[in-house]
Amino acid sequence: MNVLGIDIGGSGVKGAPVDVASGEMLTERYRIETPQPATPDAVAEVVRKIAEKHNWTGPIGCAYPGVVQEGMIHSAANVDASWIGTDGQALFEETTGCPVTLINDADAAGIAEMVHGAGVGRTGVVMLLTFGTGIGSALFSQGRLVPNTELGHLEFRGMEAEDYAAGRVHEDRGLSYEEWGERVGELLRHLHVLFSPELFIFGGGISKYFADYGHVLDAPCQVVPARFRNQAGIIGAAMAGMPTGAET
């Protein structure tokens, strides 16, 4: 079955149709910069344009950068605060005219990696982290998702973890990949003390440069780059958007 996956980020909104059975995108992703301010109506218009670009009339899975419970938005760290309390699922359904499933963005990426990517076959505790504008997290135990963990907002070194080690910090502070990787390694060791994962999956746009900093992460367990890199959110959103009972 094919589902349109859309991933809303702090800097860009991107989407593509996905074959959910294989986890493969069927076209190149289509990306539009996230509007500023990133209000619900402004972002919904971008989502509509992405659906229109693909002439889409079927189910849509949409990944949002914050806490999502039954379609309702409960946080807005890297988008406009007016999202809080918004029925995001209803908004996107009204805007696109399609059935929409809304899910936390890192949770979506984690689903893609656990079913089709770097986490396949892992039954212990697995943590996916996405490094971009912020830090997203997805936690799995025995293959089951613990939703909306949002570990990028943990206090770490007197600030939020994402203010210390998000992907944007690499450029904002003019750090080399190794200097930034050392910061990330500190965070991984802290998270390992709290959750004892057997595997960290490293995602987000900066994961494509994993070879430049992976050797300095120095975590107490295995750390691997996400198979789908920065496309994992699109793929996992599409998987979440597959109608219940539908055959893949």
Buried (B, 14 or more C-beta within 10 A) or exposed (E): BBBBBBBBBBBBBBBBBBBBBEBBBEEEBBBBEBBEEBBBEBBBEBBBBBBEBBEBEBBBBBBBBBBBEEBBBBBBBBBBEBBBEBBBBEBBBEBBEBBBBBBBBBBBBBBBBBBBBBBEEBEEBBBBBBBBBBBBBBBBBEBEBBBBBBBBBBEBEEEBBBBBBBBBBBEEEEBEBEBBBBBBBBBBBBBBEEBEBEBBBBBBBBBEBBEBBBEBBEBEBEBBBBBBBBBBBBBBBBBBBBEEEEEE
